[in-house]
Amino acid sequence: MNKRTFLQTAVAVATLTASAWSIAAAPALTPLKFQLDWRFEGPAAFFVHPGAKGYYKDSGLDVTVEAASGAGAIQRVASGTHDLGFADLSALMEFHANNPDAPIKPVAVMVIYNTTPASVMALKKSGIKTAADLSGKKLGAPIFDAGRRTFPLFAQANHVGEVQWTTMDPPLRETMLVRGDVDAVTGYTFTSLLNLEARGVKREDIVVLPYASHGVKLYGNVIIASPKLIAEKPEALKAFLAAFAKGAKEVIAQPAAAIASLKAKDGLVNTDVEIKRLQLTIDTAIDGPGAREEGFGQLRLPRLQLMAEQVAKAYGTKNPVPANAVWNRSFLPTAAALDVLPKK
């Protein structure tokens, strides 16, 4: 071996050795599996964007965000296949009340929708203008729809009489309303409203009766965590929520950029529609008086307790809802980190 070859070999060995040491020295990322409540639509940007910006990785996490397929987030986390998820707090309360002996009971660790985005929607031509007009009408929604499950609370608050329910799969809900098969539907505003527009209905021809402004003060969707994650990897949970909050501030400030991150995740995303859906989500469920008063990500225990009582009654649970068991605020980021809502 000549001198030149020897030097080249020595340099190559040194480079490989340095690379090996670098890889060995780099801390391993903690893998976390996160289950959405639905498809990769506007609201999913809240969870995808921090990953696209590298905030999860910078926090030592390898987060996989999955769209819903079949079982919901509560069932996925409860089964042990996922560490975290995004789910309706009412449904989480029902799970706790009806499954007291379940080995894994997910816990809410951060509030995202301070007010439920559920509403009743009808077409103006139906003659429905107010909640009272719903008495005796035919309403439609999937059997598991959050608005349908909590409709008794809406009806009680607005003195609505008996209604007749028609059950359908989610993709048929707005189609059946447009066809006149039902007089009104329940659903999340940011979903059904845009689906009606996609079917050629003008927004001014749609009547929207939001639960939040009709006497139903329920919290909406929350981030849920597995008790195993809480017990075994509390620092990973803290890191996740801090990275999420950092990304959430950007999502709220720049919805278009957030949807660009979502588009990179799923090429089938309709950019214009999902920007509208995300902004509607922010306006109707996230940046409202409740979040301004209580703080983004947080809740107030008296309101939680009242909600637990209401859910137990509306859902007809086997046992009372254990309000103290469904919520754990100890992993929330600092107040400064949770200051994600724009200044007014």
N, C-alpha and C positions, 0 to 999 in steps of 0.2 A: 504494500500500500504506500503510494507516494504521499508526500507531505500535504499536498493540496486535498487529496481525497480524505486523508486522515482528519484534516481540519473541518471539511464539510460534514463528515460523519459525526465528529464531536459536537458540532453546532446542532445538527439534527437531533442527536441524543439529548442534548441539553434542552432543546426546545420542547421535545416530547416529555421530558421529565418535568419541566416547568408547567406544561399544560396539565399533566397528571396531578401535580401538586395543587394546581389552581382548582381543578375539578373536585379534588378530594377536600379542599379547604372550603369550597362553596357550601353553605348550609343547604340542606335538602328542603324543598318546598313542602309544606303540609297540604296534602290533597283534601279538597272539600267538594262534595256534590250538592248542587243546589237545584231544587225543582220549582219551576214556575207554576203559576195557577192556570196558564192558558198558553196560547201559541206565541211565537215571536212577533208580537204586535207592539204598538207604541209604549205601553207601560213597562214592557220587558227591557227597554233601554236603560232603565234605572239599574239593572243588574248586569247587563252586558257591557255598558259603557266603561265602568271602572276596570273591567278586564281588558278592554281594548286599549285603555290608556296606561295599562301596566300597574295600576294601583294595588291590585291583589298580589301580583308578583313581588312588588316592592315591599309588601307587608309580610313576605315569606309564605304566601299561599299559592296553591295551584287550584283555582276554582273552576269547576265545570258547571255551566249553566245549561239546564235541559228544559225544553218545552214540555208541557203537559201531554201525556199520551196515556189514555185510559185512567188509571187511578190518579187521584189528586195529590197535592203536596202533603196533606196531613197523613194520608195513607202511606205515601212513600217514606216519609220520615218515621212514622210509627212502625213500619215494617223493618226499619234498620238499613234500607238500601241507600238512603240519602241523609246527609247531615243537616241540611237546611232547606227551607222552602218558603213560598209566598202563598198565604192562605187567608181566607175570610175568618175574622175573629169569632163570629157567630158560629161558624162550622167547627172551629176549634173547641169552643165551649161545649157544643153538643157532643163532640167526641169524648171529652173528659167526663161529662155527665153520664153518658151511656156506656162508657167503657172504664169503669173505676178500677178494674183489675188488669187492664192492659199493661204489659211489661214495659212498653215504651210509650209515653204520653208526651208529644211535642209541646213545647212551651213558647209563648210569644216573647220576643226579646226586643222588638222595635216596631213602633206603629208607623205605617207608611200612609195609609188612607185614614186621616183623622175623622172623616165622615164617610159613611157608606155611600158609594156611588150609585146605589140602586134607585130606580125611579119607575113610575108607571108612565108609559108612552102610548098615545093614541093619535089618530088622525083627526084634524079639525072637522072633517066632513062627517065624523061619527056623532057630532053634537056634544061630545065630552069636552067640557071646559074646566071643570073643577073636580076635586076628589069626590065630592058628593054625587056627581053625575055617574060614578062607577057602579052605584047600587043597581043590582039586577042585570048587570052587563056580563058578557062573556070575556074572560081574561085568559091569556095564553102565556105559557112559559115552560121550560124544561122542569121536571119534577124536582131537580136539585138546585134550581136557581135561587140565589140568596134573596132576591126581591120577593119571590113567591113564598119562600119559607117564612119571611118576616112580614108578609102582607097583613097578618092579623094585627100587628102593631100599628101599621099604617091605617088600617080600617078603623081601629079603635080610636086613634088620635083624630080621625077626620069624619067619624060617624058614618062610615060606609056600611051599607046593608049587605045582604047576601050577594055573592057573585058566583058565577059558574066557571070552573077552570077547565081548560083544554091543554093537554100535555103534548109536547112535540120535541123533536131533537133540536139542539141549538141552531143549526143552519136554516131551519124552517120557520123560526120565530117571526122574523120581520116579513118574510114572504107571506105568511098566513095573515098578518095584519094588513098588508097591502091588498091582499085578495079579498079581505072582508070576512075571513073565516072566524076571526075574533075581533072584539071591539077595542081591546087594549092589550098591551103586553107588559110584563115586568122584566127588568134587566139592568145591567150597568149602563148608565147614560152614554158613556164614551164608546160603548159597543153598539147598542141598538140604534142610537141616533145616526151614527155614520153608516150602519148597515141599511137603514131606511133611505138615506141619501143615495147610497150606491144602487138602490132599486128605483131611483128616479123620483123620489119624494122630496119636495123642496122643504128646507128647514122651517120656513114660515107656515107650512101646512101641518106641522107636527106639534102636538101638545105634550109637554114634558112636565111631570109632577114629581120632583125630586123628594125622596124620603126625608132628606136632611132639612128641607125647608117646610116640611109638612108634619112636624112634631115627632119624628123618629130620629133620635140622637145616638145612633149606634156608631161605634168605630167600624171601620172597614177592614181592609187587608193589612196583615202584619207579617213580619219576618218571623218564622218559627225555627226552633232549633231542637235537636235531639238531646235528651237528658245525658246521653253518653258523651256527646260533644262537650256539653257543659261541664261534666264531671272530669273528663279525661284531657280535654284540650281547651281550657277556658281562655288561654291567651290567643289561640287561633280564632276563637269566636270574637273576642275583642278586636283583633286585627281586622277581621272581616267587616264588622260593623263600622269601624273607623274608615276603612277603604271605601265602603259603600257610601258613607256620608260625604266623603270627599267627591266621589263621582256624582252623587245626587245633586250637589250644589251646581255642578256644571250642567247636568241634564235639565234642571229647572231654568237656568240662565240661558242655555243654548240648545233648545229642543232639536233644531235641525242637525247640529253636530252629533247629538246623541243618537238620532235616527241613522246617521251615516255609520256609526259604530254598529247599530243593529243590522243595517243593510250588509255590512261586511260579514256579519255572522250568518245571515240568511239572505241569499240573493233574491228570494221571491218577495221580499218586503216592498210594498208600494210606498215609496218615500213620501209623496205628497199626502196620502191618506194617513200614514202613521204619524207624521208631524202633527196633523190636525188631531189625531186621537190622543197623542201624548199631551198636547196643550190642553185638550179638554179634560184629560185626567188630572192634570195639575190644577186646573181651575175649579173642578167640581169635587175633588176628593182630597187634595193635598194642601194647597195653599188657601185655606179658608179661615174663618174666625176662630174655630176650635184649635187649629194648629198654631195660629198666632198667639192665642191665649195660653195654651198648654205647653207649646214648644214642639218642634218637629221631632218625631220619633218617640214622643212620650205620651203618657195618659194620666188621668186623674182617677184615683181609686174610688171616690164616690160615684163617678160616672161609670166606671167599670163594674161596680157592684150593681148599679141599677140595670145596666145592660145584661148582666148575668141573670138577674131576676126576670127580665123581659124575654130573653132567649129561652130560658127554661119553660116559660109559659107558652110562647109562640111555637116552639119546637116540640112541646110535650115530652120533655126528657124524662128518662126513668128516675133520675136522681136530681137534686138541686145542682146547679152549676157551681163548681168550686172556684170562685173568682180569684182567690188567693193562690191557686195552683196553676192558673193559665198564663200568668204574667211574671216575668223576671227582668227587672230593669238594671240589674247590677253590671251588665256588660256594655251598656250604652257609652258612646264616646263622651268627651267633655262637652260642656255647654257651647264652647267656642266652635267645636267641630260640628255640632248639631245646628249651628246658625246658618242654615242653607237657604232659607227663604229670602227672596229679594227685599231690599229696603223699600218701604212705602212712604 
